Amino acid sequence: MKGTSARRAGLSIVAAALLTGVTACGPGSGGSDGDEGSASSGGGDGGRVSPMAALRTAEESTGGADSAKVESTTTMGSVMAMTADGSLGWGDGLTGTLTITYTGGTMADTMRQLGTTSMQARYLPDAYYARMGDAFAEQAGGKHWIKYPYDALETLGGGSGAYLKDQMENSTPNQSVKLLLASGDVRRVGEETVRGERTTHYSGTVEIADLAGRNSSLSESQLADLRKQLEQAGVTTETVDIWVDEDDLLVKKVEKGRSANGTYSQTAYYSDYGTPVDAEAPPAADTADFSELLRQQGAGSTP
């Protein structure tokens, strides 16, 4: 019985982790402060270009780069602390591979009951996959991989499932730039060095209640999509800091927010834009479907 509860909880934890690895606006709860930026030198030569215009260029350049290497650290209070490292592509749907490691929190405790605190995640345009440990495989018919089809998430998870599906199909580094554009009052903080690169630091706060009324520089459809995603996650306030290099590419972001359940924070670094990304579905014989596992465990329609 204890094993069944751990497996059932683990399925949902893995689903949330796979989302959180690529975007901070997850449906989780808890809170902590994020990583801090590199030392600031202030000033700079960006005075001739407004922050909004500079961010629009960064959003387009980052979105058009198609792929990058990613490192991220996420905290959700006592609930979860995790890291993610790998490569992601977004030129034709989200693809890529990340290694996700739980470093603390109650989620890590639950995963330890399943025999692992680290897993490989593979992202494909229609589904994502998580490789679990041998202990989980022993309880899942010998299969190590769990498949999470996006359509199944929408069906199984209700509102939060629809949010997961939307996020996984639309998660790219330039989403954080869109968030900052949506704040409507973005400011240029100054020039800073991030991992040896000269960058410009921008900051802003998104108040979801005021989102539609601000001059965000996003189209009506972009603004509507962004509002929908944030509201589905229960996010009320989102503070975004980004660092953009001299090629107008995002190299670092820090998102801190408050959802209906608490606060969260994520810091991510992006590098090697244009890097080759190769992600394949695991062998079918070693893969179990998320929805089928839920049915086998009598979890009904709620993950």
Secondary structure, DSSP 8 states (H G I E B T S, - for coil): -HHHHHHHHHHHHHHHHHHHTT-S--S--B---------B----SGGGS-HHHHHHHHHHHHHHT-EEEEEEEEEETTTEEEEEEEEEE-TTS-EEEEEEEEEESHHHHHHHHTT-SEEEEEEETTEEEEE--HHHHHTTTT--EEEEEHHHHHHHHHHHHHHHHHHHHH--THHHHHHHHHHS--EEEEEEEETTEEEEEEEEEEEGGGGGGS--SS-HHHHHHHHHHHHHTTEEEEEEEEEEETTS-EEEEEEEEEETTEEEEEEEEEESTT---------GGGEEEHHHHHHHTT-TT--
